[in-house]
């Protein structure tokens, strides 16, 4: 970087140029360059060719950067041993910047720089030198390479390439806590002098922060820095080269430091007592109030959990924390009743959920407040004495029979009278009515338990003069049973009597059924009708367990003689009063196998109902077999008629069969294709073997048909 020379640097640069111009040759390190009598080897050594009289001698050159002056800057001098000083040697310069930046005096070999150079752009230049005989243009020395190095001066100030910076450090940090490290860069040569040796210092930000002069690490300098008092700080750091000495160049950068939050502040309620009014009609779960404890911290450090710490409040109310507003929301847990309790006192605690153990010395991180809730009175609907009612009434009771009574009252202080009515939307209303003042429920018609054992109705209670306020209660009416249905014998299956039954054998055990409930229908008794003569075929035995057994009285039954028997049975229940019913059972006689298994009972019943005997059934089966035989013969006959009439091409007449039957006239012509007789070639395709003959003839079937007919 090019910068103007200040007045303080001018004497130093003038002295440096003067020393170089006067004593440059003696202070430069002479270098022996291989001449014509030397060869440079690969390992850096030189091989001498014993030509000591001639040599190609020049110095290693340096040029000061940022040269300012009217004259070109002297760089150095090239000289060959062949030069006797008579001007016969001509020096030529080539390579980087030759002729533009660097020029050479062809006679003296002096090299000058015509332009101001910047080391930060280019630190050295590679050039080539030649020494020629001015008269013959013959090379007196081989072409040789040398380097001109640009000498550094302190012309670049330190820079912070990544600034400005943002940094954070927790509040209340200890002194010396590292915040951030900044690093400045200097384009000057770090290997030459102190031009690139940087020292850091703080220009702004004291006494809160400090910086290490060598490393550039910024640290806290004050204890207990409180974010709640001040959160943001601006720090300016300076980097100065020349190891901070006078005359050095400097650069600066800004660091914005933010103190991050820690939980060093307990929550505080802004006031200790709160009061709120809640109507007794508020529903369970409804928010009834809110309060908030303030916390100067941020984020999770300010999270607060609210708790109701007294049992009186915790039983009726609950509290939860709103995550967004950090408020404690109080909600109703149970219904309120102004007439029972008019006020509630809640002791509420607010506690930090993420306490930092480093700051426990500051005290408990919680606070308490009192919330007084006053219950407001509202005009309420009547309240029934029970949540539901179960009433009962006997079936067949006359209309107007009292079923039961429901009771409701006004919960308000004035205790207004209550009016009762049935819900008109229900169908059960037609069976019952209710007294509007007393709440007595009565029947409107006799009820039948076997038809509907339960009735569900709804009673509505409202304040007199204010029908808008009303309440409902479900009422279930159970219809109690009376013994009003006679029993009867259950006929689940047909009673079968085996032909081989013996006297005293149990034919079947029967039971009774009753539409009445278990209390009136659990005991049954059985008997045969006393008004009928004694049954000669069957008798009945009461087993005294609500079942009876049918017993045969004679030996041998025949379904051919009599298939069906009817047996009337009288059964009575054990109810109060006892009811009697008579059922008639049908007994079917069937042939049975050994051990009483039924055989062909259903099949024979079908045949008997059709009016067919066994002989008739056999005749029908024979007719079916004969008809099937006729069908088979007829199909075989039709297949035989399809055989061709022409067998041989030589003698057609020998294969014509003569029949004694009358012709069919036009039907015969249509049935037979006469072309087959006129075209023997066509008939050849239908020719059969001579050794195949028809297995039967139509004439032979006549006796068979006659036999069937």
Long-range contacts (C-beta under 8 A, 24 or more apart in sequence): 1-118, 1-120, 1-155, 1-156, 1-187, 2-66, 2-116, 2-118, 2-155, 3-66, 3-155, 5-66, 5-68, 8-247, 9-247, 13-64, 13-68, 13-153, 16-64, 17-64, 17-67, 17-69, 17-73, 20-62, 20-64, 20-74, 21-74, 24-59, 24-74, 24-76, 25-59, 25-76, 25-77, 28-59, 28-60, 28-61, 28-62, 28-76, 29-59, 29-60, 30-57, 30-59, 31-58, 31-59, 31-60, 31-146, 32-57, 33-57, 33-58, 33-144, 33-146, 34-142, 34-144, 35-81, 35-141, 35-142, 36-141, 36-142, 53-81, 54-80, 54-81, 54-82, 54-140, 54-141, 55-80, 55-81, 56-80, 56-81, 56-131, 56-141, 56-142, 56-144, 57-81, 58-109, 58-129, 58-144, 58-146, 60-146, 60-147, 60-149, 61-111, 61-146, 61-147, 61-148, 61-149, 62-148, 62-149, 62-150, 62-151, 63-113, 63-117, 63-148, 63-149, 63-150, 63-151, 64-150, 64-151, 64-153, 65-116, 65-117, 65-118, 65-119, 65-150, 65-151, 65-152, 65-153, 65-155, 66-116, 66-117, 66-118, 66-153, 66-155, 67-113, 67-116, 67-117, 68-116, 72-103, 72-112, 72-113, 72-114, 73-112, 73-113, 74-110, 74-111, 74-112, 75-102, 75-111, 75-112, 75-113, 75-148, 76-110, 76-111, 76-148, 77-108, 77-109, 77-110, 77-111, 78-104, 78-109, 78-111, 78-129, 78-131, 79-109, 80-109, 80-131, 80-140, 80-141, 82-131, 82-140, 82-141, 83-109, 83-131, 87-134, 88-133, 88-134, 88-135, 89-131, 89-132, 89-133, 89-134, 89-140, 90-131, 90-132, 90-133, 90-134, 91-129, 91-130, 91-131, 91-132, 92-129, 92-130, 92-131, 92-132, 93-127, 93-128, 93-129, 94-127, 94-128, 94-130, 95-125, 95-126, 95-127, 95-128, 95-145, 96-125, 96-126, 96-127, 97-125, 97-127, 98-127, 98-128, 101-125, 102-127, 102-148, 104-129, 111-148, 117-150, 118-150, 119-150, 119-151, 119-152, 119-153, 119-188, 119-189, 120-155, 120-156, 120-187, 120-188, 122-150, 123-149, 123-150, 123-189, 124-148, 124-149, 124-150, 125-150, 151-192, 152-188, 152-189, 152-192, 152-193, 152-195, 153-188, 153-195, 154-188, 154-193, 154-194, 154-195, 154-241, 154-242, 154-247, 154-248, 154-249, 155-188, 155-249, 156-186, 156-187, 156-188, 156-195, 156-241, 156-249, 157-186, 157-241, 157-249, 157-250, 157-251, 158-184, 158-185, 158-186, 158-198, 158-239, 158-240, 158-241, 158-249, 158-250, 158-251, 159-184, 159-185, 159-186, 159-251, 160-184, 160-185, 160-237, 160-239, 160-251, 160-252, 160-253, 161-185, 163-253, 163-254, 163-255, 164-253, 164-254, 164-255, 164-256, 165-253, 165-254, 165-255, 165-256, 166-255, 166-256, 166-258, 167-218, 167-255, 167-256, 167-257, 167-258, 168-257, 168-258, 168-259, 168-260, 169-220, 169-257, 169-258, 169-259, 169-260, 170-259, 170-260, 170-261, 170-262, 171-225, 171-226, 171-227, 171-228, 171-259, 171-260, 171-261, 171-262, 171-264, 172-224, 172-225, 172-226, 172-262, 172-264, 172-358, 172-359, 173-220, 173-225, 174-220, 174-223, 175-219, 175-220, 175-221, 175-222, 175-223, 176-219, 176-220, 177-219, 177-220, 178-217, 178-218, 178-219, 179-209, 179-218, 179-219, 179-220, 179-255, 179-257, 180-217, 180-218, 180-255, 180-257, 181-215, 181-216, 181-217, 181-218, 182-211, 182-216, 182-218, 182-237, 182-253, 182-255, 183-216, 184-216, 184-239, 184-251, 184-253, 186-241, 188-241, 194-241, 194-242, 194-243, 194-245, 194-248, 195-241, 195-242, 196-241, 197-241, 197-242, 197-243, 198-239, 198-240, 198-241, 199-239, 199-240, 199-241, 199-243, 199-244, 200-237, 200-238, 200-239, 201-237, 201-238, 201-240, 201-244, 202-235, 202-236, 202-237, 202-238, 203-236, 203-237, 203-238, 203-252, 204-234, 204-235, 204-236, 205-233, 205-234, 205-235, 205-236, 205-255, 205-257, 208-233, 208-235, 209-233, 209-235, 209-257, 211-237, 213-244, 218-255, 218-257, 225-259, 226-259, 226-264, 227-259, 227-260, 227-261, 227-262, 228-265, 228-296, 228-297, 230-259, 231-258, 231-259, 232-256, 232-257, 232-258, 232-259, 233-257, 233-258, 233-259, 261-297, 261-298, 261-299, 261-301, 262-297, 262-301, 262-356, 262-358, 262-359, 263-297, 263-301, 263-302, 263-352, 263-354, 263-355, 263-356, 263-359, 263-365, 264-297, 264-356, 264-359, 264-362, 265-295, 265-296, 265-297, 266-295, 266-352, 266-362, 266-363, 266-364, 266-365, 266-366, 266-367, 267-293, 267-294, 267-295, 267-302, 267-304, 267-350, 267-351, 267-352, 267-365, 267-366, 267-367, 268-293, 268-294, 268-295, 268-367, 269-293, 269-294, 269-350, 269-367, 269-368, 269-369, 270-294, 271-369, 272-368, 272-369, 272-370, 273-369, 273-370, 273-372, 274-369, 274-370, 274-371, 274-372, 275-371, 275-372, 275-373, 275-374, 276-330, 276-371, 276-372, 276-373, 276-374, 277-373, 277-374, 277-376, 278-332, 278-336, 278-373, 278-374, 278-375, 278-376, 279-336, 279-375, 279-376, 279-377, 279-378, 280-335, 280-336, 280-337, 280-338, 280-375, 280-376, 280-377, 280-378, 280-380, 281-336, 281-378, 281-380, 282-332, 282-336, 283-332, 284-332, 284-333, 284-334, 284-335, 285-331, 285-332, 286-331, 286-332, 287-329, 287-330, 287-331, 288-317, 288-330, 288-331, 288-332, 288-373, 289-329, 289-330, 289-371, 289-373, 290-322, 290-327, 290-328, 290-329, 290-330, 291-327, 291-328, 291-330, 291-348, 291-369, 291-371, 292-325, 292-326, 292-327, 292-328, 293-326, 293-328, 293-350, 293-367, 293-369, 295-326, 295-352, 300-353, 300-354, 301-352, 301-354, 301-356, 302-326, 302-352, 303-352, 303-353, 303-354, 304-328, 304-350, 304-351, 304-352, 304-353, 305-350, 305-351, 305-353, 306-348, 306-349, 306-350, 306-351, 307-348, 307-349, 307-351, 308-346, 308-347, 308-348, 309-347, 309-348, 309-349, 309-368, 310-345, 310-346, 310-347, 312-344, 312-345, 312-346, 313-344, 313-345, 313-346, 313-347, 313-348, 313-371, 316-344, 317-344, 317-346, 317-373, 319-346, 319-348, 330-371, 330-373, 336-375, 337-375, 337-411, 338-375, 338-376, 338-377, 338-378, 339-377, 339-411, 339-412, 339-413, 341-375, 342-374, 342-375, 343-372, 343-373, 343-374, 343-375, 344-372, 344-373, 344-375, 345-370, 345-371, 345-372, 345-373, 346-370, 346-371, 346-372, 346-373, 377-412, 377-413, 379-412, 379-466, 379-469, 380-410, 380-411, 380-412, 380-469, 381-461, 381-462, 381-463, 381-469, 381-470, 381-471, 382-408, 382-409, 382-410, 382-411, 382-418, 382-461, 382-462, 382-463, 382-469, 382-470, 382-471, 383-408, 383-409, 383-410, 383-411, 383-471, 384-408, 384-459, 384-461, 384-471, 384-473, 385-409, 386-473, 387-473, 388-473, 388-474, 388-475, 388-476, 389-459, 389-473, 389-474, 389-475, 389-476, 390-475, 390-476, 390-478, 391-441, 391-475, 391-476, 391-477, 391-478, 392-477, 392-478, 392-479, 392-480, 393-443, 393-447, 393-477, 393-478, 393-479, 393-480, 394-479, 394-480, 394-481, 394-482, 395-446, 395-447, 395-448, 395-449, 395-450, 395-479, 395-480, 395-481, 395-482, 395-484, 396-446, 396-447, 396-448, 396-482, 396-484, 397-443, 397-446, 397-447, 398-443, 398-446, 399-443, 399-444, 399-445, 399-446, 400-442, 400-443, 400-444, 401-442, 401-443, 402-440, 402-441, 402-442, 403-432, 403-441, 403-442, 403-443, 403-477, 404-440, 404-441, 404-475, 404-477, 405-438, 405-439, 405-440, 405-441, 406-434, 406-439, 406-441, 406-459, 406-461, 406-473, 406-475, 407-439, 408-439, 408-461, 408-471, 408-473, 410-463, 416-463, 416-464, 416-465, 416-466, 417-463, 417-464, 418-461, 418-462, 418-463, 418-464, 419-461, 419-462, 419-463, 419-464, 419-467, 420-459, 420-460, 420-461, 421-459, 421-460, 421-462, 422-457, 422-458, 422-459, 422-460, 423-457, 423-458, 423-459, 423-460, 423-472, 426-456, 426-457, 426-458, 428-455, 428-456, 428-457, 429-457, 431-455, 432-457, 432-477, 434-459, 441-475, 441-477, 447-479, 448-479, 449-479, 449-480, 449-481, 449-482, 449-517, 450-485, 450-515, 450-516, 452-479, 453-478, 453-479, 454-478, 454-479, 455-479, 481-516, 481-517, 481-519, 481-520, 482-516, 482-520, 483-516, 483-520, 483-521, 483-573, 483-575, 483-576, 483-577, 483-578, 483-579, 484-516, 484-579, 485-514, 485-515, 485-516, 485-579, 486-514, 486-572, 486-573, 486-579, 486-580, 486-581, 487-512, 487-513, 487-514, 487-521, 487-524, 487-571, 487-572, 487-573, 487-579, 487-580, 487-581, 488-512, 488-513, 488-514, 488-571, 488-581, 488-583, 489-513, 489-526, 489-569, 489-571, 489-583, 489-585, 491-583, 491-585, 494-586, 494-588, 495-550, 495-567, 495-585, 495-586, 495-587, 495-588, 496-587, 496-588, 496-590, 496-592, 496-598, 496-601, 497-552, 497-557, 497-565, 497-587, 497-588, 497-589, 497-590, 498-557, 498-589, 498-590, 498-591, 498-592, 498-596, 498-598, 499-556, 499-557, 499-558, 499-559, 499-589, 499-590, 499-591, 499-592, 500-556, 500-592, 501-552, 501-555, 501-556, 501-557, 502-552, 502-555, 503-552, 503-553, 503-554, 503-555, 504-551, 504-552, 505-551, 505-552, 506-549, 506-550, 506-551, 507-538, 507-549, 507-550, 507-551, 507-552, 507-587, 508-549, 508-550, 509-543, 509-547, 509-548, 509-549, 509-550, 510-547, 510-548, 510-549, 510-550, 510-569, 510-585, 511-546, 511-547, 511-548, 512-546, 512-571, 512-573, 514-573, 516-573, 516-575, 520-573, 520-574, 520-575, 520-576, 521-573, 521-575, 522-546, 522-574, 523-573, 523-574, 524-571, 524-572, 524-573, 524-574, 525-571, 525-572, 525-574, 526-569, 526-570, 526-571, 527-569, 527-570, 528-567, 528-568, 528-569, 528-570, 529-568, 529-570, 529-582, 532-568, 535-567, 537-565, 538-565, 538-567, 538-587, 540-567, 540-569, 550-585, 550-587, 557-589, 558-589, 559-588, 559-589, 559-590, 559-591, 559-604, 562-589, 563-588, 563-589, 563-605, 563-608, 564-588, 564-589, 565-589, 626-708, 630-708, 633-701, 633-704, 637-696, 637-698, 637-701, 640-694, 640-695, 640-696, 643-688, 643-694, 644-676, 644-683, 644-686, 644-687, 644-688, 645-676, 645-677, 646-676, 646-677, 646-680, 646-683, 646-686, 646-687, 647-687, 647-688, 647-690, 648-687, 648-690, 649-680, 649-683, 649-684, 649-687, 652-677, 652-680, 652-683
